[in-house]
Amino acid sequence: MAKKILVIEDDRDIRESIVYVLEEENYEVISSEDSKILRSINEIKPDIILLDNWLTEWKSDANGEQLSRQLKSDPSTSHIPVIIISAVSNIKEIAEAGLADAYLKKPFNLTELTDIIKKHLK
């Protein structure tokens, strides 16, 4: 059974590129442009979450740091690896504050993406 990855990214082009690459790697990918999909997290049961830090405010309830912290604070989701993605220069500090398992700075290459996914799915 393929590992399931939840991708939350509001930039359509980036989201579609990530989905394409991960599906080519034989992952099951569920994607969303906003954080509302997290309301169904217990039904989706992802193995890992890729989470954009700067989701467009009108499309999201919170930023990636806040969402990651919520996921990591909830016993039902705290075990799911969260990787925050962003172009901001202080992404490392944001990921740490959000209790994320890792971060990926945009722009990233596809090998970086697949390598970090593999590392955190082990």
C-alpha positions in Angstrom: 0.0 0.0 0.0 1.3 3.4 -1.0 2.3 5.9 1.6 -0.2 8.8 1.8 1.0 12.4 1.6 -1.1 15.4 2.4 0.1 18.6 0.5 -1.3 21.9 1.6 0.0 24.7 -0.7 -2.0 27.7 -1.9 0.1 28.3 -5.0 -1.5 26.1 -7.7 1.6 25.7 -9.9 3.8 24.6 -6.9 1.0 22.3 -5.6 0.5 20.7 -9.0 4.3 20.2 -9.4 4.7 18.6 -6.0 1.7 16.3 -6.6 3.0 15.3 -10.0 6.5 14.5 -8.6 5.2 12.6 -5.6 2.7 10.5 -7.7 5.6 9.6 -10.0 7.4 8.3 -6.9 4.3 6.1 -6.3 2.9 8.0 -3.3 -0.8 8.5 -2.8 -1.2 12.3 -2.7 -4.0 14.4 -1.4 -3.7 18.1 -2.0 -5.5 21.2 -0.9 -5.1 25.0 -1.4 -6.1 25.7 2.2 -6.0 24.3 5.7 -9.7 23.4 5.9 -8.7 19.9 4.8 -7.2 19.4 8.2 -10.7 19.2 9.6 -10.8 15.7 7.9 -7.3 14.6 9.0 -8.6 11.7 11.0 -10.4 10.3 8.0 -7.5 11.0 5.6 -4.9 9.5 7.9 -1.8 10.8 6.0 1.6 9.3 6.6 3.2 12.8 6.2 2.2 16.4 5.7 3.8 19.0 3.5 2.6 22.4 4.7 3.2 25.8 3.2 3.9 28.3 5.9 2.3 31.3 4.1 -1.2 30.2 3.1 -3.3 33.0 1.7 -5.2 34.3 4.7 -8.6 34.2 3.1 -8.1 30.6 2.2 -6.8 29.4 5.6 -7.5 29.4 9.3 -3.8 29.9 10.3 -0.3 29.9 9.0 1.9 26.8 8.7 3.7 27.4 12.0 0.4 27.6 13.9 -1.1 24.6 12.1 2.0 22.5 12.7 1.9 23.4 16.4 -1.7 22.4 16.6 -1.1 19.1 14.8 1.9 18.3 17.1 -0.1 19.2 20.2 -3.0 16.8 19.4 -2.3 13.2 20.5 -4.3 11.9 17.5 -2.0 13.7 15.0 1.3 14.3 16.9 2.9 11.2 15.3 2.5 12.5 11.7 5.7 14.1 10.4 5.1 17.7 9.3 7.4 19.4 6.8 6.9 23.2 6.5 7.8 24.7 3.1 8.4 28.4 2.6 10.6 30.9 0.8 11.1 33.0 3.9 14.7 33.4 5.2 13.9 32.3 8.7 12.1 29.0 7.8 14.3 27.0 10.2 13.1 29.1 13.2 9.5 28.9 11.9 9.7 25.1 11.7 11.2 24.9 15.1 8.5 27.1 16.6 5.8 25.1 14.9 7.3 21.8 16.2 7.7 20.6 12.6 9.8 17.6 11.9 11.6 19.4 9.0 11.5 22.3 6.6 12.1 22.8 3.0 13.2 26.2 1.7 11.6 27.4 -1.6 12.8 27.2 -4.3 13.7 23.6 -3.8 14.8 21.0 -6.3 12.8 17.8 -6.8 15.5 15.6 -5.4 15.4 17.6 -2.1 11.7 17.1 -2.0 11.8 13.4 -2.5 14.8 12.9 -0.2 13.2 14.7 2.7 9.9 12.8 2.2 11.8 9.4 2.2 13.8 10.4 5.3 10.7 11.2 7.3 8.7 8.2 6.2 11.2 5.7 7.6 
